[in-house]
């Protein structure tokens, strides 16, 4: 059966590809519009059979708000890191911290890990399972540049980043 | 100089300073794990500012429509955390030494 779903599997992805193509060419000339449409239709059609199914974004508004908040946090995090970098090395309190995760979805965990890497003096190092047999990722291992209070940091990551992500997905 | 030119100048200088700070972090900090913080954060903001400066210059000073720079920012935001993650994972795998004052080493099985 030839349905709309078959010959145009992911409309949002197509739109995104189309926009990226136009941005790459930095032009809206007819030839680029035409090629962009062709590629935006053809690429998702060819790859949708073997892509992993990800959950959709349930609340686009919340996702936008999250994006803006992360942008702002990046600015703040940078100022903090610069202050730490310019200070003496001895004053740094680097640490490895594990943050327990409530999220189970892989895409959401990836976004959380990326956000944490870009923001407050932390780099996400690993996603650890609860125990050796447990297949579900349950802990996020972070490296912190300057740790003041472990419980506070864990709380901050959970409240500020994980909670909104739970709503979005 | 017009207002927009001032804006471009400030953004370009601020961006360069942030990137410079990222590089200083890379040289100065005590171990591999702390050094990783410089390039993941400072360069993101620094490059963001440079991208904004470039967009402001081409759109307002030169008067051409140019949005291409948005792609640089987009790809940077996607790739920077992933690179950092790959690097730190490799470091943990090789059990690279961390600075003496590092706490919570047992969490990372170091």
Interface residues (C-beta under 8 A of the other chain):
Chain A: X20 X23 X24 X26 X74 X75 X77 X78 X81 X82 X85 X86 X89 X90 X92 X93 X94 X95 X96 X97 X98 X113 X114 X115 X117 X118 X119 X121 X123 X124 X125 X126 X141 X143 X145 X147 X150
Chain B: X18 X21 X24 X25 X28 X29 X30 X31 X33 X34 X36 X37 X38 X40 X41 X42 X44 X45 X48 X66 X67 X68 X70 X71 X77 X78 X80 X81 X82 X84 X85 X88 X89 X92 X98 X99 X101 X102 X103 X104 X105 X107 X108 X110
